[in-house]
Structure formats: structure tokens, C-alpha cells
Amino acid sequence: MDNNQKKLSEFEEFLKRSHLVPPEKAWFYVYWVDRFLKYYQQRPSKPFNQIVASYLETMETDSRFAAWQVKQAADAVLLYAEKYLKSDKRFVTLSTSDSIELKSNISNSGKNIYDWKEIFIRLHENMRLRHYSPRTEKAYRIWINKFRNHLNNRDPLTLEGKDVKGYLTHIALRERVSASTQNQAFNALLFLFRNILQKSLDNLTNIVRARQKRRLPVVLTREEIYQLFSLLEGSYLLRYIQPIGQAVRDTLRLGDCD
């Protein structure tokens, strides 16, 4: 077994063991990574992110692949690079010799590499690779920026689930946002935690939910129609009944034509 096959075999076991994808789909993710590694090895001098984008573009322009397959391939490559090759407190870049270079999250100067500027760069890269629309990316960026301002530009690596809980409650109570707007904010922060910060969101119970807007019914109920007619007399009653009778006749006439 060559080095690539060994990596792919270990990657498949990792997927099944970590439950990141359904076990029956693990083989498909291995297949996409295998294709990508062969593509990557032919372009060793280019940056990893550029090669990923180029690889997915070639798939998009290939009529043999459906849109869902391109998205699955993007997810597979990201899982391989961001989960399988990555240690808990480090991130991975692939060198020209296809080796793994592990870089610490803390630079020599002591400054955190994961500042907010880096967060937004990685947000853009991740959303592009996962084929989110530009409109969704813009909305997520706005919510994450609002979340950052709400926490006074705090170090992103110190963020926890309780911060998300507090913010979602804040916009429901203070900003009086709708339920759909609150859900969009939640989805943006969930993407931030899962795909950028590599953290799980726990303890999100008891969040104050924004109220759903009440919608008026389009038509009256049968009981409401009876109540309405009971209040009408004479010409007023005829004024309502005549158009209804005409509509029924027109409907029956159309039925005869069919």
C-alpha cells in the first residue's frame, strides 16, 4: 500500500470513528479526497487554498458532476484538511513536498493568529469552498461583526456558547427582531463556531426566542360566514349572494368545457 492509499484508508477510519458523516457515505468522501490529492500533486508549487478553489472550479465546469457532488467534494477536502490533518490547537498547511507543516496558533510575538481580521478571511474562504451564495456570505459577515461589536471586540478564541446565548437573547429583547432574523443570526454564529473556531455550541437552552408574527387567515371560516350573513338583510344580503352565485355558475361552465 503506497503512502496515499494509507492516508486515505486512515481518513476513512477517522470519518467513521468521529461520526462526521454517515458511515455509508464515508467512501464517497474518500473518493473525492483521492481525486483532489492527485490534482494537488500535479501543482505542488501553488498555495493550498488556490488549488482547492481551482479543483472545485474544474468540477463545476465538468458536465459529469452535479452541483451536490461539487459541494460534497468541497466538504470532503475541508474535512480532510481541517479535521483529519489538524491537531487540537494547530492548523495545517501542505508544503510543496506534500508533507504536513504544523503551525502553532501563537506566533513568536505572542499575538494570537486568530484575530478578527483572520476570522473574516477564513469565513470568506470557507463559505466560498462550501458554495454559499454571496448574499448569504454578506448576511453572515454582518451578523458576526455585530456579535463582535456586542462583545467589545473580544479575543475570538475566548468565545463560548454562553456568549451566543446572551447575544441571541439580546437581539430578541432589545432589538425586537423577528423570529426569522434571529434564526439567521444563529446560523451565522453556528457557522463561525463550527467551521472557523472549531468549537461546539453547547448550553443553548433557555434562549429567549423572538415572537412569530401572527398572520391573518386568507379566507373566512364557515362559522364566520354564517355570522356575517346573519347581520345582513335585504339588498345588502343580495349584494353579497349574487356575485357568489355568478362565480359558482362560471366554475360549473368551465367544468363542462373540460
N, C-alpha and C positions, 0 to 999 in steps of 0.2 A: 504494500500500500504506500503510494507516494505521499509527500507532505500535504498536498492539497486535499487528497481524499481523507487523510487522517483528520485534518481540520474540519472538514465537512461532516464526518462521522461524529466527531465530538460536538459539533454545533447542533446536530440533530438530537443527540442525547441531552444537550443543555436545554433545548426547546421543550422537550418532553418533561424533563425534570423540573423546570421552572414554571411550567404551565402558562407560558406566554402566548402560546397558540394552541388550538385544539390538536391533540395527538395525531389525528388522522390527516391534518394539514401540514404537519412538520416537514414531510418530504418535499412539498411544493416550495417551502421557504428555502430548503437546502438547494433545490434545483436552481432557484433564482440567484442565490449567492454563488453557486458554482459558475453560472454564466457570467456573473459580474466579475469574479476573480480572474477568469480567463480574459475578459475585456480589459481589466486593470493591468494585468501583467504585460499587455501589449503597449501600455502607455505609462511606464514606470516613472517618467520624469515630471508628470503633471501632478498638481495638488489633488488630494483625495476627493475633496468636495466637488471640484470641477469634473473629475472623472465620473462620479456618481451622477451628476446632472447630465453629462454627455451620454452616459449609458442609458438613462431613462428617456432622453430625447430620441435616441435611436429606436427604442421600443415604441414610443408614441407614433413615430412616422412609419412603423412597420405594420402593415395591414393584418398581419397574422396575430397581433396581440390586441385584446380588448382593453378598454380603459381600466377595468377591475384588475386585470393582470399586471398592468403597469403600476397600479397602486400597491398591489401585493408584493411586487418586486421591490418597490421603494421601502416598504415596511420590512421586508426580509433583510435588505442591506443595512438598514438602520439598526435592526436588532443585532445583526452580526457585529457591527462596529461599536454600537453604543452599549450593548448589554453583554454580549459574549466575550468580546476582546477587552472589555473595560473592567478595571478593578474598582472597588468601592469609592475611593477618594481620588481617582485619577481619570484622565481621559486619554484617548488613543489617537495617534496619527500613524499612517502607514508610510514607511520610508521607501526609497527607491528600490531597495532590495526585498521589498515585501515583508520586512521584519516589523515588529511592533515596538514603537517608541513610546514609553510611558512617561508622561509629564505630570509633575505634581501640580495640584490646584493652587499652591502657594509659590509665588515667584521668589527670586532671590532678594528682591527688595522688601519682601514681606507683605506686599499688597495682594489682595485677593484677585485672582484672574477672572473670577465670575463677578465682575462689576455689572452695572445695569446696561452699559454700552454693549458688553459682550453678550448679555442676555438677549437683547433685541437682535443682535446679529445672528445668534443661534436660533432665535424664534423664526426669523426670515428663512434661514436655510432649512430648518425642519419642516416648515409649512410648505415651502416650495417642493421639497422632496416628497412630501405626502400629497401633493397636488391639491392643496386647499386653494380656493379661489382668492384672487387679490382682495375682493370685498371682505371675505371672512378674515383674511390676514389683517386688514386695516382695522376691523372691529376688535379683534383680539388685542392688537397693539394698543388701541385706545384704552381698553379695559385694564390691561396690565399696567399701563402708565398711570391710570387713575389709582390703581391699587398701590403702586409705588409711592405716589404723592400722599395717599392716605396714611401710609406708614412712615412718612417723612424721609423717604429715600434710604430706608434701612438696608443693611447688607443682605442681599438676596439669599445667601446661604444660611441665614438665621431664620428664614421664614418657616412657619409651621401651619398646620391645619387650623389652629385657633385663630390665626390672622385672617384666613379666608372666611371663616365663620363670622368673625367680627365685622368684616367688610361687607359681606352679603347682607347681614342684618342691618348695617348702617344705611346702605342704599335703599333698603326696603322701608325703613322707618323715617330716615331723614330726607332722602331724595324722592321718596314716594314713587319709585319706578314700578313699571308693570311687571307681571309675572314672567312674561317672555323676555323682557330686558334683563331681569335678574338671572334667568336661566342662561342667557348669552354671556353675562359676566362670569357665571360659574363655569361654563365650558371653557372660557378663555383662561381662567386661573387653573382649571384642571389640566389643560394642555401645558401650561407653564410648569406645574409641579411634576407631572408625569414625564414629559419629554425633554424639558430643558434642565430643571433642577434635579431630576431623577429621584423624586421623593413621592411617597404615597400620601394621599389626603385622608387622614383619619379624624375621628371625633367631629363629624359634621352634623351631628344630631341637634335638634332644637334650634335650627336656624329659623329666624322669622321669615316667613315666606310672603312675597308680595301678593296682593289680592288679585284674583282673576276678575277681569271686567265682566259684569253681567250683561248678557246680550238679550235684547227684546226678541220675543218669538216673531217669526216672519208671518205666520197666519194665526187667526183666532181659533181657539178650541171650539168644539161643538157646544159646550155649555155656554161659552161666551157669546156665540152666535145666537143661541136661544134668548139670552138675557138682552142682547141688542134688539132683536125683533120684538120682544115683549114691550119695549119702550116706544116703538114706532106705531103710528096709526095712520089710516087713510092714505093720502097721496105720498106721505113720507115712506110708508111701507112699500108702495108700488114703485117708488123711485129706486129702491134697492133690489126689489124682486125682478123687475123687468130686465135689467142687464144680465142678471144671473140666468134667467130663462133663455135669453138670446145666446149666451155663452154655451149653455148646455146644447141648444139646437145646432150651433156651429160645430161643436165637438162631435155630435152624432152624425152630422152631414159629412165631416171628414172621415169618420169611421166607415161610412157607406162607400166613399170613394176608394178606400183601401180594399 
